[in-house]
Amino acid sequence: MPKIDLETAPRGKGTRYPAPYDEPCRGREWIDVSAPAGLTQFGAKLVTLAPGVWSSQRHWHMHEDELVYMIAGELILVTDGREDVMRPGDCAGFKAGERNGHCLQNRSGAAASFLVVGTRDDRDWGEYSDIDMRFSAGRYTAPKMGYTRKDGTPIG
């Protein structure tokens, strides 16, 4: 396996969330470190959050495990009923099927970075704990990500 060149790895900014749910995540930046290696069973991204930016809306996955490892800065891990400070070297994991929504929020005055690793299971779907939105299965094969309200009605 050759070394991954982060300078040429795919990069992105923002989120695919529909408005107004996209607002706290618009400044999220990421580098896909799994794509250059052709990995298919799990994905890994280096994510950077500027001050005031969130990793996502608080969510959970039905079929995908997820792990985050802090690299730089300070973030707040928000889950059901608690908040934890995350600093370099800290990690957290989220088991598939556990309906405990999670996200990372940058409430500090400096950028912060973490590595996120997760299963890639096209059956996966999940919900957002604090808003009336869910994501649909088929994220890895559908041309665009599908979002609905929790009762199944389309958003937008």
Biotite code that builds the C-alpha atoms (Angstrom):
import biotite.structure as struc

atoms = struc.array([
    struc.Atom([0.000, 0.000, 0.000], chain_id="A", res_id=1, res_name="MET", atom_name="CA", element="C"),
    struc.Atom([1.579, 3.266, -1.061], chain_id="A", res_id=2, res_name="PRO", atom_name="CA", element="C"),
    struc.Atom([1.679, 6.295, 1.192], chain_id="A", res_id=3, res_name="LYS", atom_name="CA", element="C"),
    struc.Atom([-1.354, 8.538, 0.736], chain_id="A", res_id=4, res_name="ILE", atom_name="CA", element="C"),
    struc.Atom([-0.497, 12.012, -0.546], chain_id="A", res_id=5, res_name="ASP", atom_name="CA", element="C"),
    struc.Atom([-2.764, 14.352, 1.400], chain_id="A", res_id=6, res_name="LEU", atom_name="CA", element="C"),
    struc.Atom([-2.031, 17.194, -1.019], chain_id="A", res_id=7, res_name="GLU", atom_name="CA", element="C"),
    struc.Atom([-3.736, 15.318, -3.872], chain_id="A", res_id=8, res_name="THR", atom_name="CA", element="C"),
    struc.Atom([-6.487, 13.582, -1.842], chain_id="A", res_id=9, res_name="ALA", atom_name="CA", element="C"),
    struc.Atom([-10.099, 14.678, -2.511], chain_id="A", res_id=10, res_name="PRO", atom_name="CA", element="C"),
    struc.Atom([-11.172, 17.694, -0.460], chain_id="A", res_id=11, res_name="ARG", atom_name="CA", element="C"),
    struc.Atom([-14.508, 19.232, 0.328], chain_id="A", res_id=12, res_name="GLY", atom_name="CA", element="C"),
    struc.Atom([-16.228, 21.952, 2.283], chain_id="A", res_id=13, res_name="LYS", atom_name="CA", element="C"),
    struc.Atom([-19.695, 22.304, 3.721], chain_id="A", res_id=14, res_name="GLY", atom_name="CA", element="C"),
    struc.Atom([-22.519, 19.792, 3.852], chain_id="A", res_id=15, res_name="THR", atom_name="CA", element="C"),
    struc.Atom([-25.284, 18.321, 1.715], chain_id="A", res_id=16, res_name="ARG", atom_name="CA", element="C"),
    struc.Atom([-27.937, 19.148, 4.328], chain_id="A", res_id=17, res_name="TYR", atom_name="CA", element="C"),
    struc.Atom([-30.905, 21.143, 3.065], chain_id="A", res_id=18, res_name="PRO", atom_name="CA", element="C"),
    struc.Atom([-31.389, 24.679, 4.414], chain_id="A", res_id=19, res_name="ALA", atom_name="CA", element="C"),
    struc.Atom([-31.709, 25.703, 7.175], chain_id="A", res_id=20, res_name="PRO", atom_name="CA", element="C"),
    struc.Atom([-30.037, 22.603, 8.678], chain_id="A", res_id=21, res_name="TYR", atom_name="CA", element="C"),
    struc.Atom([-26.822, 23.229, 6.740], chain_id="A", res_id=22, res_name="ASP", atom_name="CA", element="C"),
    struc.Atom([-25.974, 26.505, 8.480], chain_id="A", res_id=23, res_name="GLU", atom_name="CA", element="C"),
    struc.Atom([-23.803, 25.310, 11.425], chain_id="A", res_id=24, res_name="PRO", atom_name="CA", element="C"),
    struc.Atom([-21.864, 22.924, 9.146], chain_id="A", res_id=25, res_name="CYS", atom_name="CA", element="C"),
    struc.Atom([-21.161, 25.162, 6.138], chain_id="A", res_id=26, res_name="ARG", atom_name="CA", element="C"),
    struc.Atom([-17.594, 25.861, 7.284], chain_id="A", res_id=27, res_name="GLY", atom_name="CA", element="C"),
    struc.Atom([-16.675, 22.190, 7.776], chain_id="A", res_id=28, res_name="ARG", atom_name="CA", element="C"),
    struc.Atom([-13.653, 21.188, 5.663], chain_id="A", res_id=29, res_name="GLU", atom_name="CA", element="C"),
    struc.Atom([-12.456, 17.652, 5.008], chain_id="A", res_id=30, res_name="TRP", atom_name="CA", element="C"),
    struc.Atom([-9.869, 15.548, 3.208], chain_id="A", res_id=31, res_name="ILE", atom_name="CA", element="C"),
    struc.Atom([-10.947, 12.048, 2.136], chain_id="A", res_id=32, res_name="ASP", atom_name="CA", element="C"),
    struc.Atom([-7.953, 9.904, 3.113], chain_id="A", res_id=33, res_name="VAL", atom_name="CA", element="C"),
    struc.Atom([-9.633, 6.601, 2.194], chain_id="A", res_id=34, res_name="SER", atom_name="CA", element="C"),
    struc.Atom([-10.424, 7.400, -1.467], chain_id="A", res_id=35, res_name="ALA", atom_name="CA", element="C"),
    struc.Atom([-6.807, 7.501, -2.738], chain_id="A", res_id=36, res_name="PRO", atom_name="CA", element="C"),
    struc.Atom([-6.278, 3.990, -1.361], chain_id="A", res_id=37, res_name="ALA", atom_name="CA", element="C"),
    struc.Atom([-9.455, 2.712, -3.034], chain_id="A", res_id=38, res_name="GLY", atom_name="CA", element="C"),
    struc.Atom([-10.930, 1.569, 0.283], chain_id="A", res_id=39, res_name="LEU", atom_name="CA", element="C"),
    struc.Atom([-14.493, 0.270, 0.020], chain_id="A", res_id=40, res_name="THR", atom_name="CA", element="C"),
    struc.Atom([-15.359, -1.256, 3.406], chain_id="A", res_id=41, res_name="GLN", atom_name="CA", element="C"),
    struc.Atom([-14.777, 1.848, 5.490], chain_id="A", res_id=42, res_name="PHE", atom_name="CA", element="C"),
    struc.Atom([-14.250, 5.546, 4.926], chain_id="A", res_id=43, res_name="GLY", atom_name="CA", element="C"),
    struc.Atom([-11.862, 7.911, 6.685], chain_id="A", res_id=44, res_name="ALA", atom_name="CA", element="C"),
    struc.Atom([-11.725, 11.692, 6.566], chain_id="A", res_id=45, res_name="LYS", atom_name="CA", element="C"),
    struc.Atom([-9.563, 14.333, 8.185], chain_id="A", res_id=46, res_name="LEU", atom_name="CA", element="C"),
    struc.Atom([-12.034, 17.021, 9.234], chain_id="A", res_id=47, res_name="VAL", atom_name="CA", element="C"),
    struc.Atom([-11.251, 20.603, 10.268], chain_id="A", res_id=48, res_name="THR", atom_name="CA", element="C"),
    struc.Atom([-13.779, 22.801, 12.033], chain_id="A", res_id=49, res_name="LEU", atom_name="CA", element="C"),
    struc.Atom([-13.260, 26.555, 12.268], chain_id="A", res_id=50, res_name="ALA", atom_name="CA", element="C"),
    struc.Atom([-14.537, 28.327, 15.395], chain_id="A", res_id=51, res_name="PRO", atom_name="CA", element="C"),
    struc.Atom([-18.335, 28.117, 15.587], chain_id="A", res_id=52, res_name="GLY", atom_name="CA", element="C"),
    struc.Atom([-18.598, 25.238, 13.088], chain_id="A", res_id=53, res_name="VAL", atom_name="CA", element="C"),
    struc.Atom([-20.183, 21.830, 13.779], chain_id="A", res_id=54, res_name="TRP", atom_name="CA", element="C"),
    struc.Atom([-19.169, 18.457, 12.329], chain_id="A", res_id=55, res_name="SER", atom_name="CA", element="C"),
    struc.Atom([-22.820, 17.647, 11.594], chain_id="A", res_id=56, res_name="SER", atom_name="CA", element="C"),
    struc.Atom([-26.263, 17.915, 13.026], chain_id="A", res_id=57, res_name="GLN", atom_name="CA", element="C"),
    struc.Atom([-26.556, 15.504, 15.960], chain_id="A", res_id=58, res_name="ARG", atom_name="CA", element="C"),
    struc.Atom([-27.283, 12.097, 14.369], chain_id="A", res_id=59, res_name="HIS", atom_name="CA", element="C"),
    struc.Atom([-27.031, 8.321, 14.739], chain_id="A", res_id=60, res_name="TRP", atom_name="CA", element="C"),
    struc.Atom([-26.557, 5.446, 12.248], chain_id="A", res_id=61, res_name="HIS", atom_name="CA", element="C"),
    struc.Atom([-28.577, 2.221, 12.076], chain_id="A", res_id=62, res_name="MET", atom_name="CA", element="C"),
    struc.Atom([-25.957, 0.115, 10.217], chain_id="A", res_id=63, res_name="HIS", atom_name="CA", element="C"),
    struc.Atom([-22.640, 1.941, 10.512], chain_id="A", res_id=64, res_name="GLU", atom_name="CA", element="C"),
    struc.Atom([-20.105, 2.132, 13.322], chain_id="A", res_id=65, res_name="ASP", atom_name="CA", element="C"),
    struc.Atom([-18.240, 5.424, 13.622], chain_id="A", res_id=66, res_name="GLU", atom_name="CA", element="C"),
    struc.Atom([-15.035, 6.429, 15.436], chain_id="A", res_id=67, res_name="LEU", atom_name="CA", element="C"),
    struc.Atom([-13.487, 9.872, 15.900], chain_id="A", res_id=68, res_name="VAL", atom_name="CA", element="C"),
    struc.Atom([-9.903, 10.619, 17.006], chain_id="A", res_id=69, res_name="TYR", atom_name="CA", element="C"),
    struc.Atom([-8.867, 14.162, 17.934], chain_id="A", res_id=70, res_name="MET", atom_name="CA", element="C"),
    struc.Atom([-5.750, 15.502, 16.233], chain_id="A", res_id=71, res_name="ILE", atom_name="CA", element="C"),
    struc.Atom([-5.600, 19.222, 17.086], chain_id="A", res_id=72, res_name="ALA", atom_name="CA", element="C"),
    struc.Atom([-7.537, 21.857, 18.983], chain_id="A", res_id=73, res_name="GLY", atom_name="CA", element="C"),
    struc.Atom([-10.550, 21.452, 21.239], chain_id="A", res_id=74, res_name="GLU", atom_name="CA", element="C"),
    struc.Atom([-14.098, 20.380, 20.380], chain_id="A", res_id=75, res_name="LEU", atom_name="CA", element="C"),
    struc.Atom([-17.224, 19.591, 22.359], chain_id="A", res_id=76, res_name="ILE", atom_name="CA", element="C"),
    struc.Atom([-18.744, 16.148, 21.803], chain_id="A", res_id=77, res_name="LEU", atom_name="CA", element="C"),
    struc.Atom([-22.511, 16.525, 22.174], chain_id="A", res_id=78, res_name="VAL", atom_name="CA", element="C"),
    struc.Atom([-24.539, 13.347, 22.790], chain_id="A", res_id=79, res_name="THR", atom_name="CA", element="C"),
    struc.Atom([-27.863, 12.584, 24.465], chain_id="A", res_id=80, res_name="ASP", atom_name="CA", element="C"),
    struc.Atom([-27.796, 14.293, 27.837], chain_id="A", res_id=81, res_name="GLY", atom_name="CA", element="C"),
    struc.Atom([-24.081, 15.103, 27.996], chain_id="A", res_id=82, res_name="ARG", atom_name="CA", element="C"),
    struc.Atom([-21.228, 17.136, 26.608], chain_id="A", res_id=83, res_name="GLU", atom_name="CA", element="C"),
    struc.Atom([-17.561, 16.130, 26.734], chain_id="A", res_id=84, res_name="ASP", atom_name="CA", element="C"),
    struc.Atom([-14.468, 18.190, 25.925], chain_id="A", res_id=85, res_name="VAL", atom_name="CA", element="C"),
    struc.Atom([-12.344, 16.485, 23.254], chain_id="A", res_id=86, res_name="MET", atom_name="CA", element="C"),
    struc.Atom([-8.630, 17.300, 22.928], chain_id="A", res_id=87, res_name="ARG", atom_name="CA", element="C"),
    struc.Atom([-5.752, 15.780, 20.926], chain_id="A", res_id=88, res_name="PRO", atom_name="CA", element="C"),
    struc.Atom([-5.469, 12.070, 21.661], chain_id="A", res_id=89, res_name="GLY", atom_name="CA", element="C"),
    struc.Atom([-9.090, 11.709, 22.802], chain_id="A", res_id=90, res_name="ASP", atom_name="CA", element="C"),
    struc.Atom([-11.375, 9.392, 20.874], chain_id="A", res_id=91, res_name="CYS", atom_name="CA", element="C"),
    struc.Atom([-15.028, 8.397, 20.878], chain_id="A", res_id=92, res_name="ALA", atom_name="CA", element="C"),
    struc.Atom([-16.953, 5.613, 19.196], chain_id="A", res_id=93, res_name="GLY", atom_name="CA", element="C"),
    struc.Atom([-20.553, 5.201, 18.150], chain_id="A", res_id=94, res_name="PHE", atom_name="CA", element="C"),
    struc.Atom([-21.991, 1.719, 17.642], chain_id="A", res_id=95, res_name="LYS", atom_name="CA", element="C"),
    struc.Atom([-24.406, 1.039, 14.798], chain_id="A", res_id=96, res_name="ALA", atom_name="CA", element="C"),
    struc.Atom([-28.025, 0.931, 15.906], chain_id="A", res_id=97, res_name="GLY", atom_name="CA", element="C"),
    struc.Atom([-27.574, 2.912, 19.123], chain_id="A", res_id=98, res_name="GLU", atom_name="CA", element="C"),
    struc.Atom([-29.950, 5.850, 18.886], chain_id="A", res_id=99, res_name="ARG", atom_name="CA", element="C"),
    struc.Atom([-27.704, 8.270, 20.781], chain_id="A", res_id=100, res_name="ASN", atom_name="CA", element="C"),
    struc.Atom([-27.206, 11.238, 18.477], chain_id="A", res_id=101, res_name="GLY", atom_name="CA", element="C"),
    struc.Atom([-23.736, 12.763, 18.355], chain_id="A", res_id=102, res_name="HIS", atom_name="CA", element="C"),
    struc.Atom([-21.842, 15.662, 16.820], chain_id="A", res_id=103, res_name="CYS", atom_name="CA", element="C"),
    struc.Atom([-18.720, 17.713, 17.478], chain_id="A", res_id=104, res_name="LEU", atom_name="CA", element="C"),
    struc.Atom([-18.961, 21.482, 17.911], chain_id="A", res_id=105, res_name="GLN", atom_name="CA", element="C"),
    struc.Atom([-16.112, 23.969, 17.874], chain_id="A", res_id=106, res_name="ASN", atom_name="CA", element="C"),
    struc.Atom([-16.867, 26.446, 20.645], chain_id="A", res_id=107, res_name="ARG", atom_name="CA", element="C"),
    struc.Atom([-13.225, 27.510, 20.961], chain_id="A", res_id=108, res_name="SER", atom_name="CA", element="C"),
    struc.Atom([-11.431, 30.414, 19.328], chain_id="A", res_id=109, res_name="GLY", atom_name="CA", element="C"),
    struc.Atom([-9.188, 28.266, 17.101], chain_id="A", res_id=110, res_name="ALA", atom_name="CA", element="C"),
    struc.Atom([-9.558, 25.636, 14.387], chain_id="A", res_id=111, res_name="ALA", atom_name="CA", element="C"),
    struc.Atom([-9.687, 21.986, 15.479], chain_id="A", res_id=112, res_name="ALA", atom_name="CA", element="C"),
    struc.Atom([-9.121, 18.753, 13.528], chain_id="A", res_id=113, res_name="SER", atom_name="CA", element="C"),
    struc.Atom([-10.095, 15.116, 13.933], chain_id="A", res_id=114, res_name="PHE", atom_name="CA", element="C"),
    struc.Atom([-10.034, 11.851, 12.013], chain_id="A", res_id=115, res_name="LEU", atom_name="CA", element="C"),
    struc.Atom([-13.396, 10.153, 11.498], chain_id="A", res_id=116, res_name="VAL", atom_name="CA", element="C"),
    struc.Atom([-13.603, 6.520, 10.410], chain_id="A", res_id=117, res_name="VAL", atom_name="CA", element="C"),
    struc.Atom([-16.847, 4.725, 9.613], chain_id="A", res_id=118, res_name="GLY", atom_name="CA", element="C"),
    struc.Atom([-18.268, 1.621, 8.027], chain_id="A", res_id=119, res_name="THR", atom_name="CA", element="C"),
    struc.Atom([-19.627, 1.933, 4.491], chain_id="A", res_id=120, res_name="ARG", atom_name="CA", element="C"),
    struc.Atom([-22.918, 0.060, 4.447], chain_id="A", res_id=121, res_name="ASP", atom_name="CA", element="C"),
    struc.Atom([-25.407, 1.066, 1.756], chain_id="A", res_id=122, res_name="ASP", atom_name="CA", element="C"),
    struc.Atom([-28.263, -0.197, 3.962], chain_id="A", res_id=123, res_name="ARG", atom_name="CA", element="C"),
    struc.Atom([-27.437, 2.504, 6.502], chain_id="A", res_id=124, res_name="ASP", atom_name="CA", element="C"),
    struc.Atom([-30.035, 5.078, 7.456], chain_id="A", res_id=125, res_name="TRP", atom_name="CA", element="C"),
    struc.Atom([-30.390, 7.281, 10.504], chain_id="A", res_id=126, res_name="GLY", atom_name="CA", element="C"),
    struc.Atom([-32.040, 10.221, 12.150], chain_id="A", res_id=127, res_name="GLU", atom_name="CA", element="C"),
    struc.Atom([-31.069, 13.610, 13.493], chain_id="A", res_id=128, res_name="TYR", atom_name="CA", element="C"),
    struc.Atom([-31.865, 13.883, 17.187], chain_id="A", res_id=129, res_name="SER", atom_name="CA", element="C"),
    struc.Atom([-32.638, 17.594, 17.451], chain_id="A", res_id=130, res_name="ASP", atom_name="CA", element="C"),
    struc.Atom([-34.357, 18.288, 14.127], chain_id="A", res_id=131, res_name="ILE", atom_name="CA", element="C"),
    struc.Atom([-37.141, 16.672, 12.077], chain_id="A", res_id=132, res_name="ASP", atom_name="CA", element="C"),
    struc.Atom([-34.899, 14.981, 9.528], chain_id="A", res_id=133, res_name="MET", atom_name="CA", element="C"),
    struc.Atom([-33.613, 11.531, 8.613], chain_id="A", res_id=134, res_name="ARG", atom_name="CA", element="C"),
    struc.Atom([-31.234, 10.278, 5.940], chain_id="A", res_id=135, res_name="PHE", atom_name="CA", element="C"),
    struc.Atom([-32.129, 7.390, 3.670], chain_id="A", res_id=136, res_name="SER", atom_name="CA", element="C"),
    struc.Atom([-30.348, 4.171, 2.772], chain_id="A", res_id=137, res_name="ALA", atom_name="CA", element="C"),
    struc.Atom([-28.436, 4.131, -0.502], chain_id="A", res_id=138, res_name="GLY", atom_name="CA", element="C"),
    struc.Atom([-25.875, 6.886, 0.212], chain_id="A", res_id=139, res_name="ARG", atom_name="CA", element="C"),
    struc.Atom([-23.099, 5.007, -1.595], chain_id="A", res_id=140, res_name="TYR", atom_name="CA", element="C"),
    struc.Atom([-25.076, 4.048, -4.710], chain_id="A", res_id=141, res_name="THR", atom_name="CA", element="C"),
    struc.Atom([-27.645, 6.837, -5.109], chain_id="A", res_id=142, res_name="ALA", atom_name="CA", element="C"),
    struc.Atom([-26.662, 9.874, -7.196], chain_id="A", res_id=143, res_name="PRO", atom_name="CA", element="C"),
    struc.Atom([-27.517, 12.213, -4.298], chain_id="A", res_id=144, res_name="LYS", atom_name="CA", element="C"),
    struc.Atom([-28.163, 11.850, -0.600], chain_id="A", res_id=145, res_name="MET", atom_name="CA", element="C"),
    struc.Atom([-31.821, 11.576, 0.355], chain_id="A", res_id=146, res_name="GLY", atom_name="CA", element="C"),
    struc.Atom([-33.277, 13.486, 3.282], chain_id="A", res_id=147, res_name="TYR", atom_name="CA", element="C"),
    struc.Atom([-36.851, 13.323, 4.544], chain_id="A", res_id=148, res_name="THR", atom_name="CA", element="C"),
    struc.Atom([-38.763, 14.341, 7.614], chain_id="A", res_id=149, res_name="ARG", atom_name="CA", element="C"),
    struc.Atom([-38.995, 11.612, 10.248], chain_id="A", res_id=150, res_name="LYS", atom_name="CA", element="C"),
    struc.Atom([-42.497, 10.721, 9.024], chain_id="A", res_id=151, res_name="ASP", atom_name="CA", element="C"),
    struc.Atom([-41.075, 10.097, 5.526], chain_id="A", res_id=152, res_name="GLY", atom_name="CA", element="C"),
    struc.Atom([-42.344, 13.238, 3.788], chain_id="A", res_id=153, res_name="THR", atom_name="CA", element="C"),
    struc.Atom([-39.812, 14.930, 1.491], chain_id="A", res_id=154, res_name="PRO", atom_name="CA", element="C"),
    struc.Atom([-37.872, 17.991, 2.613], chain_id="A", res_id=155, res_name="ILE", atom_name="CA", element="C"),
    struc.Atom([-37.911, 20.835, 0.136], chain_id="A", res_id=156, res_name="GLY", atom_name="CA", element="C"),
])
